[in-house]
Amino acid sequence: MLEIYHYWRSFMKVNKLGFLSILALLGFMGFTVSIPFFGFFGFAQYIRYFFVTPDELFQQNVRKAASYGFFSGVWATGLAIAVHFLFPAILPVNIVLVSCYVVSMICFTISLVVLEINEQREI
C-alpha cells in the first residue's frame, strides 16, 4: 500500500496539461486517411507542459484560459446554430460542431500563451 501511495504522489506532480499532446498522434492519420488530420500535429506543442511545474499561478492561468475557451465555444456554437438554421445549405451540422471545437481550442491556446507571456514579463 505504501508503494502505491508514493507512485500516486509522484503522478500527482505531473502536469496533466501535457497529456493533450497525445492528440498529436492522430496527425499520423493524415498520411493515410485524409489530409485534414495533419492539423492534429498542432497539439504537439503541449508536450512542453510536461516540463512545467504546476504552481498556483500556472493553475490560475489555465483556469482563466479554459474559461475564455469555454465561453468562446459557447458563443461560436450559438452563432453557428443560428447561421445553420437561417441558411442550412451553407453550413452543415458537422461543420458547425467541428468549427465550434476548433474556435474553443484556439481561444484556449492563444489565451494561455498570452497569460504565460504576461507572467514572464512580471518576473
The 8 nearest C-alpha neighbors of each residue, nearest first, counted from 0:
[[1, 3, 2, 4, 5, 6, 7, 8],
 [0, 2, 4, 3, 5, 6, 7, 8],
 [3, 1, 5, 4, 0, 6, 7, 8],
 [2, 4, 6, 0, 1, 5, 7, 8],
 [5, 3, 7, 1, 2, 6, 8, 0],
 [6, 4, 8, 2, 7, 3, 9, 1],
 [5, 7, 3, 9, 4, 8, 2, 10],
 [6, 8, 10, 4, 5, 9, 3, 11],
 [9, 7, 11, 5, 10, 6, 4, 12],
 [8, 10, 6, 11, 7, 12, 5, 13],
 [11, 9, 7, 12, 8, 13, 6, 5],
 [10, 12, 8, 9, 13, 7, 14, 15],
 [13, 11, 10, 9, 14, 8, 53, 52],
 [14, 12, 10, 11, 15, 49, 9, 52],
 [15, 13, 49, 16, 53, 17, 48, 12],
 [14, 16, 17, 18, 13, 49, 48, 19],
 [17, 15, 18, 14, 19, 48, 45, 49],
 [18, 16, 48, 49, 45, 46, 15, 19],
 [17, 19, 20, 16, 15, 21, 45, 46],
 [20, 18, 17, 21, 22, 16, 45, 42],
 [19, 21, 43, 42, 45, 18, 22, 23],
 [22, 20, 23, 19, 18, 24, 42, 43],
 [21, 23, 20, 24, 25, 19, 42, 39],
 [24, 22, 40, 39, 42, 21, 25, 43],
 [25, 23, 26, 22, 21, 27, 40, 39],
 [26, 24, 23, 27, 28, 22, 39, 36],
 [27, 25, 37, 39, 36, 40, 24, 28],
 [26, 28, 29, 25, 30, 24, 37, 36],
 [29, 27, 26, 30, 31, 32, 25, 36],
 [30, 28, 36, 34, 33, 37, 27, 31],
 [29, 31, 28, 27, 32, 33, 34, 37],
 [32, 30, 28, 29, 33, 27, 34, 36],
 [33, 31, 28, 29, 30, 34, 36, 27],
 [32, 34, 29, 35, 36, 31, 28, 30],
 [33, 35, 29, 36, 37, 30, 32, 28],
 [36, 34, 37, 33, 38, 29, 39, 26],
 [35, 37, 29, 26, 38, 34, 39, 33],
 [38, 36, 26, 29, 35, 39, 40, 34],
 [39, 37, 36, 40, 41, 35, 26, 42],
 [38, 40, 26, 23, 41, 37, 42, 36],
 [41, 39, 23, 26, 42, 38, 43, 37],
 [42, 40, 39, 43, 38, 44, 23, 37],
 [41, 43, 20, 23, 40, 44, 39, 45],
 [44, 42, 20, 23, 45, 41, 40, 46],
 [43, 45, 42, 46, 41, 47, 20, 40],
 [44, 46, 20, 17, 43, 47, 48, 42],
 [47, 45, 17, 44, 48, 20, 43, 49],
 [46, 48, 45, 49, 50, 44, 17, 51],
 [49, 47, 17, 51, 50, 46, 45, 16],
 [48, 50, 17, 14, 47, 51, 46, 13],
 [49, 51, 48, 47, 52, 14, 46, 13],
 [52, 50, 48, 49, 53, 14, 47, 13],
 [51, 53, 54, 50, 14, 12, 13, 49],
 [54, 52, 57, 14, 51, 58, 55, 12],
 [53, 55, 57, 56, 52, 58, 59, 51],
 [56, 54, 58, 57, 59, 53, 60, 52],
 [55, 57, 59, 58, 54, 60, 53, 118],
 [56, 58, 60, 54, 59, 55, 53, 61],
 [59, 57, 61, 55, 60, 56, 62, 54],
 [58, 60, 56, 62, 57, 61, 55, 63],
 [61, 59, 57, 63, 62, 58, 64, 56],
 [60, 62, 58, 64, 59, 63, 65, 57],
 [61, 63, 65, 59, 60, 64, 66, 58],
 [64, 62, 60, 66, 65, 61, 59, 67],
 [63, 65, 61, 67, 107, 111, 110, 66],
 [66, 64, 68, 62, 67, 63, 107, 61],
 [65, 67, 69, 63, 68, 64, 70, 62],
 [68, 66, 64, 65, 70, 69, 71, 63],
 [67, 69, 107, 103, 65, 106, 71, 66],
 [70, 68, 66, 72, 71, 67, 65, 103],
 [69, 71, 73, 72, 67, 68, 74, 66],
 [70, 72, 74, 68, 73, 69, 103, 75],
 [71, 73, 103, 75, 69, 70, 74, 99],
 [74, 72, 70, 76, 71, 75, 77, 69],
 [73, 75, 71, 77, 72, 76, 70, 78],
 [76, 74, 72, 78, 99, 73, 77, 79],
 [77, 75, 73, 79, 74, 78, 99, 72],
 [78, 76, 80, 74, 75, 79, 81, 73],
 [77, 79, 75, 81, 76, 80, 82, 74],
 [80, 78, 82, 76, 81, 77, 95, 75],
 [81, 79, 83, 77, 82, 78, 76, 84],
 [80, 82, 78, 84, 79, 83, 77, 85],
 [81, 83, 79, 85, 80, 84, 86, 78],
 [84, 82, 87, 80, 86, 90, 81, 85],
 [85, 83, 81, 82, 87, 86, 80, 79],
 [84, 86, 82, 83, 81, 87, 80, 88],
 [85, 87, 83, 88, 84, 89, 82, 90],
 [88, 86, 83, 89, 84, 90, 85, 91],
 [89, 87, 86, 90, 91, 83, 85, 84],
 [88, 90, 87, 86, 91, 83, 82, 85],
 [89, 91, 83, 87, 88, 94, 92, 95],
 [92, 90, 94, 93, 95, 87, 89, 88],
 [93, 91, 95, 94, 96, 90, 83, 80],
 [94, 92, 96, 95, 91, 97, 90, 98],
 [93, 95, 97, 92, 91, 96, 98, 90],
 [96, 94, 92, 98, 93, 97, 79, 99],
 [97, 95, 93, 99, 94, 98, 92, 100],
 [98, 96, 94, 100, 99, 95, 93, 101],
 [97, 99, 101, 95, 100, 96, 94, 102],
 [100, 98, 102, 96, 72, 101, 97, 75],
 [101, 99, 103, 97, 98, 102, 104, 96],
 [100, 102, 98, 104, 103, 99, 105, 97],
 [103, 101, 99, 105, 100, 104, 98, 106],
 [102, 104, 72, 68, 100, 106, 101, 105],
 [105, 103, 107, 101, 106, 102, 108, 100],
 [104, 106, 108, 102, 107, 103, 109, 101],
 [107, 105, 68, 109, 103, 104, 108, 110],
 [108, 106, 68, 104, 64, 110, 105, 109],
 [107, 109, 105, 111, 106, 110, 104, 112],
 [110, 108, 112, 106, 111, 107, 105, 113],
 [109, 111, 113, 64, 107, 112, 108, 106],
 [112, 110, 114, 108, 64, 109, 113, 107],
 [111, 113, 115, 109, 110, 114, 116, 108],
 [114, 112, 110, 116, 115, 111, 109, 117],
 [113, 115, 117, 111, 116, 112, 110, 118],
 [116, 114, 118, 112, 117, 113, 111, 119],
 [117, 115, 119, 113, 118, 114, 112, 120],
 [116, 118, 114, 120, 115, 119, 113, 121],
 [117, 119, 115, 121, 116, 120, 114, 122],
 [118, 120, 116, 122, 117, 121, 115, 114],
 [121, 119, 117, 118, 122, 116, 115, 114],
 [122, 120, 118, 119, 117, 116, 115, 114],
 [121, 119, 120, 118, 117, 116, 115, 56]]
